[in-house]
């Protein structure tokens, strides 16, 4: 007997992008330096996985610094805090949603949601400008 109801697979909307920034140290401006420590090649090749499904998202080799830091803490308009880490590429993510500059944490960058390409869990945001793009991924939703 066929089912008479349709299963709704639409995911709930993730929380709004954060608009307030908490600096956790001395930033050095709007630099795009990659995180590179000599002698740490093995650690930098370590893969980073989706905490929910175990799929490969990125690697430590893709870590970058934005506004002088790799890790940031931001608050959304509702006061919810997110700790994010920045990565140049995240092949295990798909960018979803309309690109917007509303409440962007990084001046000059627009953002979209970044979802796990396998399970579609909201993992963070993809930020893009005319000359650059990177992913800000929620630390607590990743495994190393």
Secondary structure by P-SEA (a helix, b strand, c coil): ccccbbbbcccccccccccbbbbccccccccccccccccccccccbbbbcccccccccccccbbbccccccbbbbccccbbbbbbbbcccccccccccccccccccccbbbbbbcccccccccbbbbbcccccccccccccccc
